[in-house]
Amino acid sequence: MIERNNRPPDFREVSRFGEVPVLVTNGEALVQSNAILMHLARTTGQLRGECDPDHTMEWMFWEANRITFSISNLRFARRFTKDTPPDVIAWLEARARTDLDRLDEEFRGKDEFLLGSTISIADIACCSYLFWPEQTGLDYGAWKHVSAWLDRIRAVPGWAHPYSLMS
């Protein structure tokens, strides 16, 4: 893993916060995954879902506050920092379980995506950290509705596992 300060100067020049992802379009850089998703949906007309933009943003802010915080930090602690104190890992895991419970409840009795029958940027934002369960130490079998939703996402034409996109 490359530390922010060790990233190439040309990357640091366009990435305002020194993080990935960054999208450069028309000579302008845009950072932060949810901002990029919102920009792409607005400029392409794709992946908007079937709800008003406020519901889309509601899910994206929930994801940033909940899934990104709990799942990504649990993954990071278990995969990349072996010296994370056990009580921190326990706290992150408890929070992740709560977040997955909430997401599972959303899909109870609903065989769709978050905002209707088509995938949207809300789905992409909320699922992004969920494709590495082995790195979090969580078995998604406990969340059958989340698992079914992830299967629906995998079935979307053009979907590829994040590992294959990074190679």
Phi, psi and omega per residue, in radians:
M1 nan 2.325 -3.115
I2 -1.584 2.166 3.059
E3 -1.170 2.623 -3.099
R4 -0.918 -0.783 -3.094
N5 -1.204 -0.310 -3.138
N6 -1.689 0.032 3.106
R7 -1.251 2.665 -3.091
P8 -1.000 2.528 -3.125
P9 -0.977 -0.661 -3.124
D10 -1.157 -0.566 3.064
F11 -1.218 -0.836 -3.129
R12 -1.066 -0.521 3.134
E13 -1.155 -0.649 -3.121
V14 -1.656 -0.399 -3.119
S15 -1.645 1.747 -3.038
R16 -0.842 -0.702 -3.111
F17 -1.820 0.061 -3.136
G18 1.268 0.400 -3.078
E19 -2.101 2.858 2.959
V20 -1.795 2.605 0.076
P21 -1.544 2.898 3.004
V22 -2.457 2.386 3.102
L23 -2.056 2.173 3.062
V24 -1.910 2.065 3.135
T25 -2.423 2.350 -3.085
N26 0.919 0.629 3.098
G27 1.348 0.049 -3.141
E28 -1.948 2.378 3.111
A29 -1.667 2.443 3.058
L30 -2.259 2.286 -3.111
V31 -2.090 2.939 -3.105
Q32 1.408 2.146 -2.999
S33 -1.004 -0.754 -3.110
N34 -1.215 -0.624 3.064
A35 -1.117 -0.704 3.117
I36 -1.143 -0.785 3.109
L37 -1.038 -0.779 3.138
M38 -1.101 -0.734 3.114
H39 -1.070 -0.829 -3.119
L40 -1.107 -0.727 3.114
A41 -1.111 -0.742 -3.125
R42 -1.172 -0.764 -3.040
T43 -1.445 -0.398 -3.141
T44 -1.804 -0.345 -3.067
G45 1.353 0.114 -3.102
Q46 -1.751 2.770 3.009
L47 1.016 0.606 -3.118
R48 -1.538 -0.277 -3.101
G49 1.339 -3.005 -3.068
E50 -1.991 0.346 3.128
C51 -2.115 2.972 3.102
D52 -1.218 2.784 -3.092
P53 -1.004 -0.476 3.141
D54 -1.109 -0.694 3.111
H55 -1.207 -0.602 3.062
T56 -1.074 -0.878 -3.134
M57 -1.114 -0.616 3.100
E58 -0.992 -0.849 3.119
W59 -1.161 -0.659 -3.109
M60 -1.212 -0.639 3.075
F61 -1.246 -0.649 3.065
W62 -1.058 -0.796 3.125
E63 -1.021 -0.810 -3.108
A64 -1.094 -0.651 -3.104
N65 -1.454 -0.516 -3.027
R66 -1.903 -1.237 -3.044
I67 -1.071 -0.869 -3.126
T68 -1.067 -0.700 3.140
F69 -1.176 -0.910 -3.012
S70 -1.360 -1.000 -3.032
I71 -1.172 -0.813 -3.087
S72 -1.173 -0.666 3.125
N73 -1.251 -0.619 3.061
L74 -1.122 -0.784 3.093
R75 -1.033 -0.822 -3.116
F76 -1.077 -0.789 -3.116
A77 -1.100 -0.727 -3.099
R78 -1.397 -0.517 -3.046
R79 -1.665 -0.688 -2.956
F80 -1.983 -0.363 -3.132
T81 -2.214 1.612 -3.070
K82 -1.216 -0.195 -3.116
D83 -1.707 0.252 3.096
T84 -1.150 2.232 -3.139
P85 -1.017 2.455 -3.115
P86 -0.969 -0.609 -3.135
D87 -1.207 -0.520 3.073
V88 -1.219 -0.773 3.104
I89 -1.081 -0.733 3.121
A90 -1.079 -0.721 3.126
W91 -1.145 -0.789 3.117
L92 -1.103 -0.715 3.131
E93 -1.142 -0.719 3.117
A94 -1.090 -0.732 3.128
R95 -1.157 -0.733 3.118
A96 -1.070 -0.744 3.125
R97 -1.085 -0.722 3.095
T98 -1.071 -0.748 -3.132
D99 -1.169 -0.719 3.102
L100 -1.184 -0.611 3.042
D101 -1.040 -0.788 -3.121
R102 -1.106 -0.778 3.137
L103 -1.154 -0.693 3.106
D104 -1.067 -0.729 3.122
E105 -1.082 -0.641 3.131
E106 -1.041 -0.610 -3.083
F107 -1.664 0.003 3.118
R108 -1.110 2.093 -3.137
G109 1.319 0.225 -3.084
K110 -2.305 1.929 -3.089
D111 -1.744 0.941 -3.058
E112 -2.397 -2.767 3.027
F113 -1.807 -3.129 -3.060
L114 -1.049 -0.695 -3.029
L115 -1.971 0.399 3.105
G116 2.345 -2.677 -3.015
S117 -1.467 -0.119 3.130
T118 -2.119 2.650 3.131
I119 -1.170 2.561 -3.140
S120 -2.375 3.058 3.095
I121 -1.122 -0.418 3.065
A122 -1.126 -0.735 3.086
D123 -1.112 -0.793 -3.120
I124 -1.066 -0.766 3.122
A125 -1.096 -0.834 -3.044
C126 -1.254 -0.450 -3.095
C127 -1.612 -0.209 -2.909
S128 -0.976 -0.667 -3.139
Y129 -1.611 0.021 -3.027
L130 -1.592 -0.011 -3.106
F131 -1.613 0.254 3.077
W132 -2.251 0.919 -3.088
P133 -1.058 -0.579 -3.133
E134 -1.124 -0.447 3.135
Q135 -1.482 -0.302 3.090
T136 -1.619 -0.336 -3.071
G137 1.438 0.210 3.141
L138 -1.785 2.477 3.050
D139 -1.801 1.973 -3.077
Y140 -1.244 -0.039 3.071
G141 -0.997 -0.453 3.110
A142 -1.248 -0.260 -3.098
W143 -2.157 1.323 -3.011
K144 -1.132 -0.539 3.136
H145 -1.297 -0.631 3.046
V146 -1.142 -0.763 3.117
S147 -1.046 -0.731 3.122
A148 -1.157 -0.683 3.082
W149 -1.092 -0.764 3.095
L150 -1.094 -0.623 3.062
D151 -1.131 -0.689 3.088
R152 -1.093 -0.689 3.112
I153 -1.131 -0.782 3.118
R154 -1.042 -0.489 -3.106
A155 -1.443 -0.137 3.124
V156 -1.166 2.264 3.124
P157 -0.941 2.313 3.134
G158 1.592 -0.122 3.138
W159 -1.141 2.474 3.032
A160 -2.453 2.534 3.119
H161 -1.084 2.475 3.139
P162 -0.916 -0.610 3.104
Y163 -1.023 -0.746 -3.111
S164 -1.248 -0.468 3.117
L165 -1.312 -0.422 -3.102
M166 -1.575 -0.134 -3.083
S167 -1.499 nan nan
